[in-house]
Amino acid sequence: MLVYLRLLKESFGFAMNALRSNKLRTLLSLLGVTIGIFSIIAVLAAVDSLDRKISKELSSLDKNTIYLLKFSFGPSDIPQWKREQFPNVKYTEYVYLKNAMTHTQQLGYQIFTKRETIKYESKTVSDVNIVPVSYEFIDIQGLEFEKGRFYNESESNSGTPVIVIGNDIAKSLFEDSEPLGKNVRLYGQRFTVIGVLKKEGSSFGDSNDTAAIIPVNFVRRLYGDNNPNLTNVIIFKPEKGVDMEEYKSEITQKLRNFRGLKAGEIDDFFINVFGGFLDLINGIISSLRLGGIFISFFSFLVGGFGVANIMFVSVKERTNLIGIQKSLGAKNRFILFQFLFEAIILCVIGGIIGLAIVWLLSILLTNLLDFEFVLSFWNILIGAGLSIIVGIISGILPAISASKLDPVEAIRTGM
């Protein structure tokens, strides 16, 4: 054991000597390893951070939440021209299903509409995500408030002009003054602010910080129920432990009966389970991760060839020393491990530089973008492990060639 520790120490010395003696050659060769480690770990850290952010934001939603509308969240066997003929779900269908469905914890109604501008006195906020929903939305979405409240059933059903605004909108319109009870203008009418949502931060998709939530019946009264520019959706939150296939079949049966669809006619609506949407997102994240690793592989390939080149040069420069070591009794495996450890140490140095760059970049981007980039312990472990693997692969051939040198020929060649 002591022999191998001494061997490791000597190999580290030779590696550092290679860095000092041939700075430019060694640094250029290690650049590939550094870039390779940086690329892979940066991709993994970015994807892991995105995955963590999405999981945190969507944690309030039950994966069994169902969205009933005329579009599908995923691929469909129904031709697009046929899907475009499907009708919007209607408010009357929401009322019917709310009374008819069993094993339902909450059932709400939402309209996807275009972005609008909100005004308060001389201040204006444009490109606001307007979210017209029924009163059940607070329990389905799990909204958190900084101040105020959500509108109640009576306000929702009557379409009372009340509004719940996101944190960023509140700061832009009211700065440090109290927003509750103030009147803002939207759709050319006055809305009373009754609530301000808690700060959410940067988000996957639209953030609630830049959203405004209003009673869905106000928008229905404004645009009607058959506006082709709007998309309506009924949101189901089933009871815990319910059989999802049976629950979906119940929705299908009741809605088909309500719409008068005959046997043999296809469903003119889609039942989208939120868990399937999560699977789609996870699939995209996995593809991003694999794509980044595949591209980074080529950087590793270049880095590996660079380190192998350094090691072959190192073997040639130390041929005489290898011959002397062998003539004094050094075994082949001692020479092999000496050069192999040297290659590994060089690659680990390149890996450490790559990890340091990722760490500094993650701190910089976290502060600049209000998005938490996390360099996890596992990513660091992966970076270190890959550095060692590249060192073994790029150093094994030069190390074998050094271990097989004839001591007499090696001494004569080195003279």
C-alpha positions, 0 to 999 in steps of 0.5 A, a space after each residue: 500500500 505504501 508503495 502505491 502511495 509513493 507511486 501516486 505522489 511521484 505521478 503527481 510530481 511528474 504531472 505537475 512538472 509536465 504542467 510547468 515544463 510545457 505549459 502551453 502544450 499541456 494547457 491546450 491539451 487539457 482544454 478539451 477535458 475542461 470544456 468537456 466537463 464544463 459542458 456536461 456538468 453545465 447541462 446537467 446543472 441547468 436541467 436539474 435546476 429547471 426540473 427542480 423549479 418546475 417540480 416546486 411550482 407544480 407541487 401545489 397541483 395534484 397530478 390527477 387534476 384533469 383538464 377537459 377542453 377541445 384540445 389535447 396536451 399530447 399527440 392525438 390519433 384524430 386528424 387536426 382538421 377534425 380536432 379544429 371542428 370540436 366545440 368549446 366546452 360550455 359553462 352549462 356543461 360545467 354546471 351540469 358536471 359539477 352536479 352530476 360527477 361523483 368522487 370529485 373534490 373540486 370542479 372549476 371553470 376557466 377561460 384562456 383569453 388574450 393579454 390585456 393592459 391594467 391601469 391605475 391613475 397614471 400608471 399602466 402595466 401591459 402584457 398582463 396574463 388575465 386569468 378568468 376563473 370560477 371561485 373553486 380555482 383557489 382550492 384547485 391551484 393552491 394560491 397563496 396570498 400576501 394580503 387580501 382574499 380570493 372572491 367568493 361563490 356569490 361574486 364569481 357567479 354574478 361576475 362582480 368586477 373584483 380582481 386578484 393581482 400578482 405581486 409584480 403588478 401590485 408593485 408596478 401600480 401601487 409601489 409602497 401604497 396599499 392596493 386593497 380596495 383601490 380601483 384599477 381599469 381593465 376592459 374599460 371598466 373599474 375593478 376593485 382589488 381584493 387580493 395580492 398574491 405572494 411573490 412566486 419568482 421566475 416561473 415555468 410558463 406564465 408566472 402568477 406575479 404577472 397575472 390578474 385573476 377575475 371572475 369568469 362570468 365577467 368575461 362570459 358577459 363581455 364576450 359571450 360563450 361562443 367566442 372562437 378567440 377564447 378557449 374554455 376549460 373545465 378543471 376536475 380535482 378528483 378525490 384522493 384514491 379514486 380510480 382514474 380510469 373509472 373517473 375518466 370514463 364517468 366524465 366521458 359518459 356524462 358529457 357524451 349524454 349531455 351533448 347527445 353524441 350517438 354510439 359510434 361517434 367519436 368524442 369531440 373533447 379531450 380529457 387531459 390528466 395533469 400527470 400526463 403533462 408532467 410525463 411530457 415535461 419529464 420527457 423533454 427534460 430527459 431529451 435535453 439532458 441526453 442531447 447535451 451529454 451527446 454533444 459534450 462527448 465530442 469535447 471529451 474525445 478531443 480532450 482524451 486525444 490531447 491527454 494521450 498525446 501528452 502521455 506519449 510525449 512524456 513516455 518518450 522524454 522519460 525513456 532513459 528514466 524508465 530503463 534505469 527504473 527497470 534495471 533497478 528492479 521496477 516491475 512492469 505494473 509499477 511503470 504502468 501505474 506511474 503513467 496511468 496515475 499521471 494521466 488521471 491527475 492531469 484529467 482531474 486537474 482539467 475537471 476541477 477547472 471545468 467544475 469551478 467555471 460551472 460553479 462561478 457561472 451558476 452563482 452569476 446567473 442566479 444573481 442576474 436572472 432570479 433563477 436558482 442554478 444549483 450545482 449539486 453534490 451528485 453533479 460534482 461527483 459525476 464530473 470527478 468520475 468522468 475526469 478519472 474515466 477520461 484519464 484512464 482511457 487516454 492514459 492506458 495505451 501510453 502506460 502499457 507502451 512504457 511498461 513494455 519497454 526493454 530496460 537495455 534498449 530504453 537506456 540506450 535510446 535515452 542516451 
